[in-house]
Amino acid sequence: MKRIKGDIAQHVEALYPILYLVTFEEQQADELISSLAEGRKIYEWNMSGGRVDFKTKLPECDYCDLATAIDVLLKDELDNHFIVIKDAHLALGETPQGGSPSVAIARLKALASKIVEDSNTRATVFLVSSQAVVPRELEKYISLFELPLPDEAHIKELIGEFTENYGLKPNAKVVDALAMAFRGLSRQEIGFLLNRSYQKDGAIDMDDICLILAAKEQTIKKSGILEMVHVKEKLDDIGGLETLKDWLGQKAKVLKNLTDAQAFGVEAPKGVMIVGMPGCGKSLTAKAAAALFELPLLRLDVGSLMGKYVGESEGNMRRALRLADAVSPCVLWIDELEKAFVGISGGGSGSEVASRLFGFFLTWMQEKTGAVFVLATANDISALPPELMRKGRFDEIFYVNFPTEEERAMIFKVHLKKRGKLSDAVDPKQLAEKTDGFSGADIESVVKEAIEQAYVDAKAPIDTARLGKVIENTHCLKEVMKDKVAEYALKFSNMKIKSASKP
Ligand code: ATP
């Protein structure tokens, strides 16, 4: 925070006209602006109150919209002023009807150019919002700053202040564990949770971790773009894909001892991309990997990232990656990655959004220092930009094909064992021979169907013959999606991506 505050102070001194502060909490922005004010007069406009007193938030005059408020300022003499505009994404983004608040944008532009060109006007405009929505007309006047969520040291200070106020003395181990659990939450949320924990039993201790994790999950859910996935899957639940499993095992050793490994010269793992046929274990691997690494799994829903307003998609992507950074160490599972970059080379406004998203994602991947392990999954690699597939972006790219005969036998075993039905009456080898072209998902559905039929059939035993019958009546995915599968297979073999299965 110190570094960013210094950076913002320099921009104020150099008279940059508009500083856009992206923050999850307005109070943080208010404190920052107050600390930089040094006697300057502060005007505030917000969506609910119009022109308000910066300190008390009480209205200073009858409600006026942003355009009117800026018009008044344009006629004023501005010398050493801070102009704070809250809810900037609402005031400057597209209206729900699809129009844009063009008068407010035009007047803000006039104000910015007055600050830049008129040496008698000394003012800084602060736009404050939880999302960055930058109207194109204002782009060259705006400098964007993302105010960070509290880091571990800051969180420990907050815990210290709270416990001191209540005369509590939690031991260092508890403070460390709480600080870790609080990562990714705002100061206000941390304050509320400390209060709730204390009200519950008059103590701040290890028992409060569950409360914190539940609240954190809520915050992540509320973001609408990230979801915390609870995993039960283990590496043993994956039949086959041995090369990929070995690779993940190696990364687990590094991730679990990251500081030690880095001191030895090992680079922090960036992540892995798993591409390939549907139903063949990509999502399963994402879940098992998080469990193996003993890290929380955050799933990024690429579809919900794509907003309909200008800048919304980038804003969402930025928010999601920032949240993942704050929650780190974690595994960030980007499911159906290709959807984010659809139409990147197609031209038109869609491709512009896709290109910007892509650029932002690449930079983040390149610069990320937080312990976020990215696990991206995709079916249609032809939609992915070639730059993404280049070595170095991800630590490795794996191709998951339809399981081999040996793998199919292992997948039968996994699913029968999971349901307590693996016995000498079943010969996985025979079943594997009969299921050429079946995906893991097909095999799972054969097992489920056979068990259901056996139940209806007076709880008959599950044996090779019963499973064989179900297989005969199953149309596997490879058959159903013949054309698509052939198209993917050709693309994958052309790209010479490493196979997830042992040769
Ligand atoms: P999609 O591209 O359609 O999302 P996917 O490759 O992510 O497919 P999964 O969701 O991982 O496929 O697989 C679907 C189900 O099939 C899994 O829940 C799992 O039960 C089973 N399955 C797939 N592959 C395997 C495997 N190799 N071993 C065990 N089970 C598997």
Residues whose N, C-alpha, C, O or C-beta is under 5 A from the ligand:
A	BS01	ATP	D237 I238 G239 M277 P278 G279 C280 G281 K282 S283 L284 N379 I411 V414 G440 A441 E444
